[in-house]
């Protein structure tokens, strides 16, 4: 028969200290970071035209940093530069906060412009 320990004598002992290099690491997959970035881009864009595609992101993760490329569609007319800057800033903040990675680069690609509601065929051609 093997003796069974009640653990009473083990409570007083301090836990062994494991050096940080031997504790292990958590690796977050690129596709998880891409999903977080896509959701952040959706938050930053806000409501979109009914026929607009949802924003999506491509991510490259290396050495604790994430380089992100966001693809989205915007309404026309709009200040494209300001909207892209807002998306860039929001994606970098959210990925940094939720995933814990540095985000040195967020490239925003505007794939298509959609006429704002009330624009389009009813008003004629826009020049």
C-alpha positions in Angstrom: 0.0 0.0 0.0 1.2 3.5 -0.7 0.9 6.2 1.9 -1.6 9.0 1.2 -0.6 12.6 2.0 -3.1 14.8 3.7 -1.3 17.9 2.5 -1.1 19.3 6.1 2.7 19.2 6.2 3.0 20.7 2.7 1.1 23.9 3.5 3.9 25.5 5.4 6.5 25.0 2.6 7.0 27.9 0.2 6.2 27.3 -3.4 9.3 26.8 -5.6 10.3 29.9 -7.6 10.5 29.2 -11.3 12.6 31.6 -13.3 10.7 33.7 -15.9 12.5 32.1 -18.8 11.3 28.6 -17.8 7.6 29.5 -17.1 6.4 29.2 -20.7 4.8 31.7 -22.9 1.4 32.4 -24.4 1.2 32.7 -28.2 -1.7 34.4 -29.8 -2.4 33.2 -33.3 -2.3 35.8 -36.2 -5.9 35.0 -37.1 -7.1 36.0 -33.6 -5.3 39.3 -33.8 -6.9 39.8 -37.3 -10.3 39.2 -35.8 -9.7 41.7 -33.0 -8.5 44.2 -35.6 -11.5 43.6 -37.9 -13.9 44.2 -35.0 -12.0 47.4 -34.0 -12.3 48.6 -37.6 -16.1 47.9 -37.6 -16.4 49.9 -34.3 -14.4 52.8 -35.8 -16.3 52.9 -39.1 -19.7 52.8 -37.4 -22.8 52.3 -39.6 -22.1 51.4 -43.1 -24.2 51.4 -46.3 -26.5 48.4 -46.7 -24.5 46.9 -49.6 -21.1 47.6 -48.1 -18.9 44.7 -47.1 -17.7 44.4 -43.5 -14.2 45.6 -42.8 -11.6 42.8 -42.6 -7.9 42.8 -41.6 -4.7 40.9 -42.5 -2.1 40.7 -39.8 1.6 39.8 -39.6 2.8 39.1 -36.0 6.5 38.9 -35.3 8.5 39.4 -32.0 5.5 40.7 -30.1 4.5 43.3 -32.6 1.5 43.2 -35.0 1.5 44.9 -38.4 -2.0 45.3 -39.6 -3.7 46.0 -43.0 -7.4 46.9 -42.8 -9.7 46.8 -45.8 -12.9 48.7 -45.7 -15.6 50.6 -47.6 -16.7 54.1 -46.8 -19.7 56.3 -47.6 -19.2 59.1 -50.2 -18.9 62.1 -49.6 -16.7 61.9 -46.6 -13.3 63.1 -45.3 -11.4 60.0 -46.3 -8.2 61.0 -44.6 -9.9 61.8 -41.2 -11.9 58.6 -41.3 -8.8 56.5 -42.1 -6.9 58.2 -39.3 -9.7 57.4 -36.9 -9.7 53.7 -38.0 -5.9 53.6 -37.7 -5.9 55.0 -34.1 -8.8 52.9 -32.9 -7.4 49.6 -34.3 -4.0 50.3 -32.8 -5.5 51.1 -29.4 -7.9 48.1 -29.3 -5.3 45.5 -30.5 -2.8 46.9 -28.0 -5.2 46.8 -25.1 -6.9 43.4 -25.9 -4.0 41.4 -27.2 -1.1 43.1 -25.5 1.0 43.6 -28.6 2.7 46.7 -29.9 1.2 48.0 -33.2 3.7 50.1 -35.1 1.8 50.0 -38.3 -1.9 50.1 -39.4 -2.4 50.4 -43.1 -6.0 51.3 -44.2 -7.1 50.4 -47.7 -10.4 51.9 -48.9 -11.7 49.3 -51.3 -14.9 51.2 -52.4 -16.9 54.3 -51.8 -20.7 54.1 -51.5 -23.1 57.0 -52.0 -24.6 58.2 -48.7 -28.3 57.7 -48.2 -30.3 60.3 -50.1 -27.6 60.4 -52.8 -27.3 58.5 -56.0 -29.9 58.0 -58.8 -32.5 60.4 -57.3 -30.0 63.3 -57.5 -28.4 62.5 -60.8 -24.8 62.1 -61.6 -22.1 63.5 -59.2 -19.1 65.1 -60.6 
